[in-house]
Amino acid sequence: MVSWISVHSTYSFLRNHLDRSVPAILARAASDVGRWLDDGRTQLSELAARPELVRAASGDPGARAAAGALFEGALRRGNAMRFSALVLRDASGAVRMRAGASAEAIGALAHAGDAPDAPALRAVGATPIAYASVRDARGQRVGTLLAAYASAALLERLAGAAGAGSGAVYLVDDRGRALAASPASGGSRFESFPAELLARGADDAAFEFRAEDGRRGIGGHRRLDPQPGRGASPGLGAAGWSVVVAQPLERAFAPVFSVVTRIFAIDLAIILLFSFLAYEITAAIVRPLEALSDGARHISRGELEVEIPDTGTHDEIGLLTRTFNDMARRLRHNRAEIEQQHGQLREQNDALQRANEVLEQLSITDGLTKLHNHRYFQESLTREIKRVSRTREPLAMLLVDIDDFKALNDRLGHAEGDALLVRIARILNESVRESDVLARYGGEEFVVLATGTDLDGAIFLAEKVRTAVAEASFGLPTAREPIRVTISIGVAEYRGDRRGFFDAADRALYRAKAAGKNCVVPAEPMPSF
């Protein structure tokens, strides 16, 4: 409450000061600047009536030197003439003469629009300009005399009208553009003013506004009107120029901001002090309860590695803390036991899975030759028949039988016969393709399922297998010399009938045996199903 009263009082004081000072400054500035501008316009009209300028505007070359002397003399008179540059234009608007040191002012005069019939004021860019018509003896306008007001003299007038602490004084055109301004503290000036400020009455109090650049300001406005008793000067009011007293809002109320800042700092220090004291008192009571609550949240999320610091007291909080820590330790112990049992179960499951994989492999593998067995061959045959039924790809079968194996087995013994089967199985496995299915069909018979292979390709593959076995030499411990072994092969191509497929290969194998063995015999052509 005290802070609000202090701030409000400071604000009210500053606002009352502005409400009193701004109208007074506006009245003084409008009167002084208006009289100064009107005097300059009157002097320009007197200069435009000089015969030398009338002849120069009419195009008389002989009058140029005399008119130039008038220009130079007028500019040397300084603030009394109030102008920094002069330009004489003929009736067509062409520049006849110019004088002045300011290139910017000269350019503004050269590009100014057509002059009105009566003396008037205009602004080209940010340069205030006065017009005066040049007329001959018959009253016909033969040219226009234009003058740029001296910025230094204009600024001096504006600075003289400014009041301490009330902001800068601006000369503003009818569109709100600042043509000139008195020096402002901090160098902060406005380039233009909004329409709502220019619409305010002359005796209004200070008014807050927002400029086009977004900055907020406070000030007042008064339009320049002809001065009473100074003769006909309608152009001054018709120009729509105004005097504005304005300053940025933050600078106008800087003392308020300073008070607010100090009060805020004091309030903040008091709040922090009491907050610290309240925190220390509350923490001594609440901290153990917060630790218990936080520990309970950790345990609810399964985070059992929590230990609450013992308060060292024998009250209810101390007893609850010690009980909570005992409970957490038991939970950690139980979890360790459960994880150990889970680990043992995982190991047992892994061992069982590996055993099942071994059993699965053994169920489709021939124990002696380590080739696929009869069961795997039947499953593969079913799978391949389904596939080729969809894709219409060829499929062939090679039925292989070792020639005279029974006699060799009886002569060499079963152990040597088994070793011979293993050797032949290895040769067959090395001779067929990776995409082919090789299996021991039973006894001394083997079968090859050649995928993507027609009858001619199967015969070629069969000859390759037969040659590999026939050229191999088998050294056995009980045989004095290496022995030679041959095989017979029956070849058939799948024609749409599973049973007929195998029977055709089997009949071809019997024909190979009958043909003298150690040969490849294709199946006889049969109708497709």
GIVEN-V790600 format. One record per helix or strand. SS is the DSSP state (@ for helix, = for strand). FROM is the first residue (numbers start at 1). TO is the last residue. If there is no record, write none. Layout:
SS:FROM:TO
SS:FROM:TO
//
This chain:
@:2:48
@:51:58
@:61:76
@:78:80
=:83:90
=:95:100
@:103:110
=:120:124
=:127:135
=:141:149
@:151:161
=:168:172
=:177:181
@:185:187
=:192:192
@:195:198
=:207:210
=:216:223
@:234:238
=:242:248
@:249:252
@:254:300
@:316:363
=:365:365
=:372:372
@:374:391
=:395:402
@:405:412
@:414:431
=:437:442
=:445:451
@:455:470
=:474:474
=:483:483
=:487:493
@:498:514
=:520:522
//
